[in-house]
Amino acid sequence: MKSEKYIKGILDRTDVRNAENLQLMVIKYIEDHTPLASWVETKIALRCAKYGFRRSRIIAELARSFVLCTEYCKSANRQRIAEKAQIKNFNRNGLKVTKLPDTGHNAVRLMDGELVYGNLGRLARATKSIDAQHGNDFLYLKWTVDSGGAQENQWKDVLDFIDAANRYIETHTDDTRFVIVLDGQFYKGNWARYKQYANARLLVETSDSYIARNQAIEADTTPVSEDVVLKHTNV
């Protein structure tokens, strides 16, 4: 899929930079005694505790081995880079998508059938913050690659959002729509599992299908569904 290739390219390049920056940080620590970031110290301590390594040995190995740095550095998948890449991809394809803040007074969530703004702490009834906006569409973005427990938890977040969005739709007759954008290998295997939740004001899309839908509207033609997009991209 075109969008997935673009998003993955950004993630891969970010992972390379993360590894390069980690190695540079370690070299500066050795040469200038510049403190290591706390997350690096934590990873080193865990590895020492598990395998009985000395801290100095791991630091020396990181300084000379870029391969080892790729194992210790932060993963782009855990840095909200995918979400930013999805938004960048929308905009480069002509959609004016605006990133919404994750926290603060302007963060947007769903709670008790309403759109609510601001920090809500750990209120269980509130969804995670909505990621972006395109006109009257509120976008909830997901990039998930492999299967596993953590990935299933991401899908649970989506189900919670679907439930909250439908509660809003049931009590509001405005033009607001909610769009769940599911990109990544995790969602390809059983698309019908996710598509079944879609309705007129709750769209379940891939980045490619949402772009195609909006481009079709701009061209005043029949929108292309994500099922068609997936079929023609060998998913």
ZADRENGU-97604 format. One record per residue (C-alpha): residue number from 0; residue in one letter; x, z, y. Coordinates in Angstrom, 1 decimal. Layout:
BEGIN
ATOM  lotor  markol    east      up   north
ATOM    NUM       A       X       Z       Y
...
// end
This chain:
BEGIN
ATOM  lotor  markol    east      up   north
ATOM      0       M     0.0     0.0     0.0
ATOM      1       K     1.3    -0.9     3.4
ATOM      2       S     0.7     2.5     5.0
ATOM      3       E     2.1     4.4     2.1
ATOM      4       K     5.4     2.5     2.2
ATOM      5       Y     5.7     3.1     5.9
ATOM      6       I     4.9     6.8     5.7
ATOM      7       K     7.3     7.2     2.7
ATOM      8       G    10.0     5.4     4.6
ATOM      9       I     9.8     8.0     7.4
ATOM     10       L     9.8    10.9     5.0
ATOM     11       D    12.8     9.5     3.1
ATOM     12       R    14.8     9.0     6.3
ATOM     13       T    13.9    12.5     7.5
ATOM     14       D    15.1    14.0     4.2
ATOM     15       V    18.5    12.2     4.7
ATOM     16       R    18.8    13.6     8.2
ATOM     17       N    17.8    17.1     7.0
ATOM     18       A    20.7    17.0     4.4
ATOM     19       E    23.1    15.7     7.0
ATOM     20       N    22.1    18.4     9.5
ATOM     21       L    22.5    21.1     6.8
ATOM     22       Q    26.0    19.9     5.9
ATOM     23       L    26.9    19.9     9.6
ATOM     24       M    25.5    23.4    10.0
ATOM     25       V    27.6    24.7     7.2
ATOM     26       I    30.8    23.0     8.5
ATOM     27       K    30.2    24.6    11.9
ATOM     28       Y    29.8    27.9    10.2
ATOM     29       I    33.1    27.6     8.5
ATOM     30       E    35.0    26.2    11.5
ATOM     31       D    33.3    28.0    14.4
ATOM     32       H    31.5    30.9    12.7
ATOM     33       T    28.2    29.6    14.1
ATOM     34       P    25.5    31.6    12.2
ATOM     35       L    23.5    29.8     9.4
ATOM     36       A    19.8    29.5     9.8
ATOM     37       S    17.9    32.3     8.1
ATOM     38       W    16.2    29.9     5.6
ATOM     39       V    19.6    28.7     4.5
ATOM     40       E    20.8    32.2     4.0
ATOM     41       T    17.7    32.9     2.0
ATOM     42       K    18.3    29.9    -0.3
ATOM     43       I    21.9    30.8    -0.8
ATOM     44       A    21.0    34.5    -1.6
ATOM     45       L    18.4    33.4    -4.2
ATOM     46       R    20.8    31.0    -5.9
ATOM     47       C    23.5    33.7    -6.0
ATOM     48       A    21.1    36.2    -7.5
ATOM     49       K    19.9    33.8   -10.1
ATOM     50       Y    23.2    32.3   -11.3
ATOM     51       G    25.7    35.0   -10.2
ATOM     52       F    27.5    32.7    -7.8
ATOM     53       R    29.5    34.1    -4.9
ATOM     54       R    28.1    33.3    -1.4
ATOM     55       S    31.4    31.8    -0.3
ATOM     56       R    31.5    29.4    -3.3
ATOM     57       I    28.1    28.0    -2.4
ATOM     58       I    29.0    27.6     1.2
ATOM     59       A    32.2    25.8     0.3
ATOM     60       E    30.3    23.5    -2.1
ATOM     61       L    27.7    22.6     0.6
ATOM     62       A    30.5    21.7     3.0
ATOM     63       R    32.0    19.2     0.7
ATOM     64       S    29.0    17.9    -1.3
ATOM     65       F    26.3    15.9     0.4
ATOM     66       V    24.5    15.7    -2.9
ATOM     67       L    24.2    19.5    -3.1
ATOM     68       C    22.9    19.5     0.5
ATOM     69       T    20.0    17.2    -0.6
ATOM     70       E    18.9    20.0    -3.0
ATOM     71       Y    19.2    22.8    -0.4
ATOM     72       C    17.8    21.1     2.7
ATOM     73       K    14.2    21.4     3.9
ATOM     74       S    11.9    18.8     2.5
ATOM     75       A    10.1    16.4     4.9
ATOM     76       N     6.9    16.9     2.9
ATOM     77       R     6.8    20.5     4.0
ATOM     78       Q     7.5    19.9     7.7
ATOM     79       R     4.2    18.2     8.6
ATOM     80       I     6.3    15.0     9.0
ATOM     81       A     3.8    13.1     6.8
ATOM     82       E     0.9    13.9     9.2
ATOM     83       K     3.0    12.7    12.2
ATOM     84       A     3.9     9.6    10.3
ATOM     85       Q     0.2     8.9     9.4
ATOM     86       I    -0.7     9.2    13.1
ATOM     87       K     2.2     7.0    14.2
ATOM     88       N     1.1     4.5    11.6
ATOM     89       F    -2.5     4.4    13.0
ATOM     90       N    -1.3     3.9    16.5
ATOM     91       R     1.1     1.1    15.6
ATOM     92       N    -1.9    -0.6    13.9
ATOM     93       G    -3.9    -0.5    17.1
ATOM     94       L    -5.9     2.7    16.6
ATOM     95       K    -5.7     5.2    19.5
ATOM     96       V    -5.3     8.4    17.4
ATOM     97       T    -4.4    11.6    19.2
ATOM     98       K    -2.7    14.5    17.4
ATOM     99       L    -4.6    17.8    17.8
ATOM    100       P    -2.6    21.0    18.2
ATOM    101       D    -2.1    23.1    15.0
ATOM    102       T    -2.5    26.4    17.0
ATOM    103       G    -3.4    27.6    20.4
ATOM    104       H    -6.5    27.4    22.6
ATOM    105       N    -7.1    23.7    21.9
ATOM    106       A    -6.8    23.8    18.1
ATOM    107       V   -10.0    22.6    16.5
ATOM    108       R   -11.6    24.0    13.3
ATOM    109       L   -15.0    24.1    11.5
ATOM    110       M   -16.7    27.4    11.0
ATOM    111       D   -20.3    28.2    10.1
ATOM    112       G   -21.4    24.7    10.8
ATOM    113       E   -19.8    24.5    14.2
ATOM    114       L   -16.7    23.0    15.8
ATOM    115       V   -14.7    26.0    17.2
ATOM    116       Y   -11.6    26.0    19.3
ATOM    117       G    -8.6    28.4    19.5
ATOM    118       N    -6.7    30.7    17.2
ATOM    119       L    -9.0    32.4    14.7
ATOM    120       G    -6.4    34.4    12.8
ATOM    121       R    -7.1    34.6     9.1
ATOM    122       L   -10.9    34.2     9.2
ATOM    123       A   -11.8    33.0     5.8
ATOM    124       R   -14.9    31.1     7.0
ATOM    125       A   -12.8    28.8     9.2
ATOM    126       T   -11.1    25.7     8.0
ATOM    127       K    -7.5    24.8     8.7
ATOM    128       S    -7.1    23.1    12.0
ATOM    129       I    -8.2    19.5    12.2
ATOM    130       D    -5.2    17.2    12.5
ATOM    131       A    -6.2    14.4    14.8
ATOM    132       Q    -9.0    12.6    16.7
ATOM    133       H   -10.0     8.9    17.1
ATOM    134       G   -12.9     8.5    19.4
ATOM    135       N   -15.8    10.5    17.9
ATOM    136       D   -13.9    10.8    14.6
ATOM    137       F   -12.1    14.0    13.7
ATOM    138       L    -9.4    13.3    11.1
ATOM    139       Y    -8.2    15.6     8.4
ATOM    140       L    -5.0    14.2     7.0
ATOM    141       K    -3.4    14.7     3.6
ATOM    142       W    -0.3    13.3     2.0
ATOM    143       T     0.2    14.5    -1.6
ATOM    144       V     2.6    12.9    -4.0
ATOM    145       D     3.1    14.7    -7.4
ATOM    146       S     0.6    16.6    -9.5
ATOM    147       G     0.7    20.4    -9.9
ATOM    148       G    -0.7    23.7    -8.8
ATOM    149       A     0.4    23.3    -5.2
ATOM    150       Q    -1.1    19.9    -5.0
ATOM    151       E    -4.4    21.1    -6.5
ATOM    152       N    -4.4    23.8    -3.7
ATOM    153       Q    -4.2    21.0    -1.2
ATOM    154       W    -7.3    19.4    -2.8
ATOM    155       K    -9.1    22.7    -2.6
ATOM    156       D    -8.4    22.7     1.2
ATOM    157       V   -10.0    19.3     1.3
ATOM    158       L   -13.1    20.5    -0.6
ATOM    159       D   -13.4    23.5     1.8
ATOM    160       F   -13.3    21.0     4.7
ATOM    161       I   -15.9    18.8     3.1
ATOM    162       D   -18.3    21.7     2.7
ATOM    163       A   -17.7    22.8     6.3
ATOM    164       A   -18.2    19.2     7.6
ATOM    165       N   -21.4    18.8     5.8
ATOM    166       R   -22.8    22.0     7.2
ATOM    167       Y   -22.1    20.6    10.7
ATOM    168       I   -23.7    17.3     9.8
ATOM    169       E   -26.8    19.0     8.6
ATOM    170       T   -27.4    20.7    11.9
ATOM    171       H   -26.1    18.2    14.4
ATOM    172       T   -27.4    14.8    15.2
ATOM    173       D   -24.6    13.7    17.5
ATOM    174       D   -22.1    10.9    16.9
ATOM    175       T   -19.4    13.1    15.5
ATOM    176       R   -17.9    11.9    12.2
ATOM    177       F   -15.3    13.6    10.0
ATOM    178       V   -12.7    11.4     8.3
ATOM    179       I   -10.6    12.7     5.4
ATOM    180       V    -7.6    10.5     5.0
ATOM    181       L    -6.0    10.9     1.5
ATOM    182       D    -2.6     9.2     1.1
ATOM    183       G     0.0     9.5    -1.7
ATOM    184       Q     0.3     9.0    -5.4
ATOM    185       F    -1.7    12.2    -6.2
ATOM    186       Y    -5.0    10.6    -5.1
ATOM    187       K    -4.5     7.2    -6.7
ATOM    188       G    -5.3     8.0   -10.3
ATOM    189       N    -8.9     8.9    -9.9
ATOM    190       W   -10.2     7.7    -6.6
ATOM    191       A   -13.8     8.0    -7.6
ATOM    192       R   -13.3    11.8    -7.8
ATOM    193       Y   -12.7    11.8    -4.0
ATOM    194       K   -14.9     9.0    -3.0
ATOM    195       Q   -18.1    10.7    -4.3
ATOM    196       Y   -18.1    13.1    -1.4
ATOM    197       A   -18.4    10.4     1.3
ATOM    198       N   -21.5     9.8     3.3
ATOM    199       A   -22.4     8.1     6.6
ATOM    200       R   -20.7    10.8     8.7
ATOM    201       L   -18.1    12.0     6.3
ATOM    202       L   -15.7     9.3     5.4
ATOM    203       V   -13.2     9.5     2.6
ATOM    204       E   -10.4     7.0     3.3
ATOM    205       T    -6.8     6.0     2.8
ATOM    206       S    -4.8     5.1     5.9
ATOM    207       D    -5.1     1.5     5.0
ATOM    208       S    -8.8     1.5     4.5
ATOM    209       Y    -9.4     3.4     7.7
ATOM    210       I    -7.3     0.9     9.6
ATOM    211       A    -9.1    -2.0     8.0
ATOM    212       R   -12.5    -0.4     8.8
ATOM    213       N   -11.6    -0.1    12.5
ATOM    214       Q   -10.0    -3.5    12.8
ATOM    215       A   -13.1    -5.0    11.2
ATOM    216       I   -15.3    -3.3    13.8
ATOM    217       E   -13.0    -4.5    16.6
ATOM    218       A   -13.3    -8.0    15.2
ATOM    219       D   -17.1    -7.6    14.9
ATOM    220       T   -17.0    -8.2    11.1
ATOM    221       T   -18.2    -6.3     8.1
ATOM    222       P   -16.0    -3.2     7.6
ATOM    223       V   -13.8    -3.2     4.6
ATOM    224       S   -14.2    -0.2     2.3
ATOM    225       E   -11.4     1.8     0.8
ATOM    226       D   -12.5     0.6    -2.6
ATOM    227       V   -11.7    -3.0    -1.6
ATOM    228       V    -8.4    -2.0    -0.1
ATOM    229       L    -7.4    -0.1    -3.2
ATOM    230       K    -8.4    -2.9    -5.5
ATOM    231       H    -6.3    -5.5    -3.6
ATOM    232       T    -3.3    -3.2    -3.5
ATOM    233       N    -3.1    -2.7    -7.2
ATOM    234       V    -4.1     1.0    -7.1
// end
